[in-house]
């Protein structure tokens, strides 16, 4: 059973920073892309940042220059460093990863971690 577990959410003031982590556990032999999504109250889920297993990254325009995604392949972990946080960053943040447990891969999701940015 593959699981993704996020950590690092919490309450922070505008302009502050948080670092989210997401670790994959269970039996698998490869992880391809790892992503962070978020869902703000009353809004659709959106892709925040993604990283390939080779380290190529992509960001939503709303977080470029403030957020940095990285991964440690040896630890099967992806991180999201969030700086200069704004109230509009308030959301539940979800980790997503495309994981192969055999010759077929599929998307796995974490349960989410809440980030609240106070104004």
N, C-alpha and C positions, 0 to 999 in steps of 0.2 A: 504494500500500500504506500503510494507516494503521497507525501504531504508537504505543503509549503506553509511556513509559519513566519508571520511578520512580527516585528517588534519595533519600538522606538517612537510610537506616536505619543501625543500628549497635548497639553495646553502651553502656548507660547505667546508672547506679546508681538505685536507688529514690529517687523525688523529683526526678529530673533531667528534662531536656527534650530533645526532638528535633523537627526540622522535616522532614517529608517533602515531596517535590515530585514532580509527575507532568506531563510535557510530551507533548502530542500532536503528531505530525509526519505528513507525507504530504499527499495531495491530498484535501481535503474542503471543504465550504462551511458547515457549521454543527455546533456541538456543543451538545447539550441538557444534561441532567443529568450531573454528574461526581460520582463517589462514591469513598469509600475503604471497602474490606472488609478483614477480617483472618481468618486461620485459625491458631488456636493448636494446639499439639501435641495430638492426640487429640480435637479438637473440630471441630464443623461451622464452615464459613465463616459469618461474620456481618457485617452492614452496620454500619459504624462511624459514618459521617457522609456526608451528601449535600448537594449545592448545585445549585440550578437556574442557568440562564444569566442569570436576573434577580437572583440573589444570595440567594434564600431557602434556609435551611439546616435540616437535621434531624440529630439525633444519637441514638445509642444511649444508653439510660439510664446505662450503665456508664461513659460518657466525658463526660457532660454536666458543664459547669463546668471540665473539665480540657483538653479538646481543642477546637480551633477550625479549621474548614474555611474556605478562601477560594479565590478563583480570580482569575486575570488573563486576561481574554478576549483581550486583544491578544497575549498570549504563548501562548494555548491551554494554560495551565498551571493545575493545581489544587494546593493546598497543604494540609497537615495539621500544624498546630502542636500538639504534644503536650507538656503540662506535668504536673507532679506524677505522673510515671510510676510504675506499680506492677508488681510481678512478673507479675501476671495480664494485663498488657498485652503480654507477650511473645508474638509471633506473626509470621507473614509477612503483610505488608500489601500489598494489591493495589489498584491504581487501576482504575476502571471508568468508561467514558464512553459515552454514546449519541451516535453520530456519523453525520451524513448525508454520504455521498459522491455521492449523486444524490438522486432524490426519495424513496428509501428509506433509512431509518436502521437501525442495529443497534448492539448492544453490542460494545465492544472492551475488552480486558483487557491490563494490563501483566503482566510476568513475576514481579513481586513483589519486595519488599525486606524483609529480616529485621530485626526490632526485638527486642533482647534486654534485659530489665530485670533487673539482678542485685539480690538481696536483701541 
